[in-house]
């Protein structure tokens, strides 16, 4: 299968750099699949699952906000955070989910509520990609 160059960057540095056969990301408009030769494209990413196919098999992960750019058979993702499913601490994600739900019960609107809601989405995404 044809490949393209995939680079995923976070504030912590390069999360992934290398060839990929297929990648799937969640955008504000829905899931987008990328193959070699994809048309130029830019999209905003939301907290959601991602899949990267290399050497015939997919590796699942979670991406938390950012931007996706496809240009000249290169895909660049600038993400707020990114993690592989097999590296996620499921118990920590469950605790984060519970804390976010508790905060949302206390703060029913405003900045605190929005922050708790974002934390909840991140925790649920992490649990979803691990299959927990």
C-alpha positions as a printed Julia matrix, in Angstrom:
132×3 Matrix{Float64}:
   0.0    0.0    0.0
   1.23   3.52  -0.79
   2.52   5.63   2.08
   2.62   9.26   3.1
   4.65  11.12   5.72
   2.79  11.64   9.0
   3.99  14.03  11.68
   2.08  14.51  14.94
   3.35  17.33  17.15
   2.23  18.3   20.65
   3.47  21.01  23.01
   5.71  18.29  24.52
   7.4   17.67  21.15
   7.14  15.15  18.34
   4.63  12.43  19.23
   4.98  10.55  15.93
   7.07  11.02  12.79
   7.24   8.5   10.0
   5.55   6.77   7.09
   1.9    5.75   7.31
  -0.45   3.91   4.99
  -3.71   5.25   6.4
  -4.75   7.57   9.22
  -8.13   8.49  10.68
  -8.8   11.58  12.79
 -11.92  13.16  14.29
 -12.55  16.68  13.0
 -15.26  19.21  13.8
 -17.02  17.96  10.65
 -16.7   14.23  11.44
 -14.08  11.53  10.96
 -11.64  11.91   8.07
  -9.53   9.14   6.6
  -6.23   9.98   4.94
  -4.5    7.85   2.3
  -1.47   8.59   0.13
  -2.28  11.16  -2.53
  -5.07  12.81  -0.5
  -6.09  16.26  -1.73
  -4.77  19.26   0.18
  -6.9   19.7    3.26
  -7.04  21.58   6.57
  -9.39  20.78   9.45
  -9.84  21.51  13.14
  -9.56  18.45  15.38
 -11.69  17.74  18.42
 -11.03  15.33  21.25
 -11.52  11.92  19.7
 -10.03   8.64  18.59
  -7.34   8.32  15.95
  -5.95   5.35  14.04
  -2.62   5.1   12.24
  -1.9    2.21   9.9
   1.71   1.14   9.41
   3.05  -2.09   7.95
  -0.47  -3.41   7.48
  -1.83  -2.9   10.99
  -3.58  -0.09  12.82
  -2.49   1.46  16.1
  -5.23   3.24  18.0
  -4.89   6.37  20.07
  -6.54   9.54  21.25
  -5.96  13.07  20.04
  -7.2   16.04  22.04
  -7.86  19.09  19.9
  -5.67  20.72  17.31
  -5.3   21.12  13.57
  -4.79  18.65  10.72
  -3.06  19.71   7.51
  -2.59  17.61   4.36
  -0.27  18.99   1.67
   1.98  17.37  -0.93
   1.56  13.81   0.45
   2.51  14.99   3.93
   0.14  15.05   6.88
   0.89  17.28   9.84
  -1.13  17.25  13.04
  -0.62  19.95  15.65
  -2.43  18.59  18.7
  -2.98  19.85  22.22
  -2.28  16.3   23.44
  -1.99  12.85  21.93
  -1.53   9.33  23.34
  -1.55   5.73  22.19
  -4.39   3.59  23.54
  -2.02   0.97  24.93
  -0.24   3.64  27.0
  -3.36   5.1   28.66
  -3.81   4.49  32.38
  -7.45   3.35  32.47
  -7.9    3.82  36.22
  -6.55   7.36  36.01
  -8.95   8.09  33.14
 -11.86   6.75  35.21
 -10.88   8.98  38.15
 -10.64  11.97  35.8
 -14.1   11.2   34.44
 -15.57  11.07  37.94
 -13.87  14.31  38.99
 -15.1   16.09  35.87
 -18.67  14.9   36.47
 -18.49  16.14  40.07
 -17.21  19.53  38.93
 -19.99  19.79  36.35
 -22.55  19.15  39.1
 -21.13  22.05  41.13
 -20.58  24.48  38.26
 -23.65  24.53  36.02
 -22.36  27.28  33.72
 -19.42  29.54  33.06
 -15.72  28.98  32.58
 -15.45  26.32  35.31
 -18.24  24.29  33.72
 -16.64  24.56  30.27
 -13.3   23.39  31.68
 -14.94  20.44  33.47
 -16.81  19.54  30.29
 -13.55  19.53  28.3
 -11.95  17.3   30.95
 -14.9   14.94  30.76
 -14.64  14.69  26.96
 -10.94  13.94  27.23
 -11.48  11.24  29.87
 -14.28   9.62  27.88
 -12.16   9.64  24.72
  -9.31   7.99  26.59
 -11.64   5.28  27.92
 -13.27   4.75  24.52
 -10.0    4.17  22.68
  -8.83   1.67  25.3
 -12.07  -0.27  25.06
 -12.75   0.26  28.76
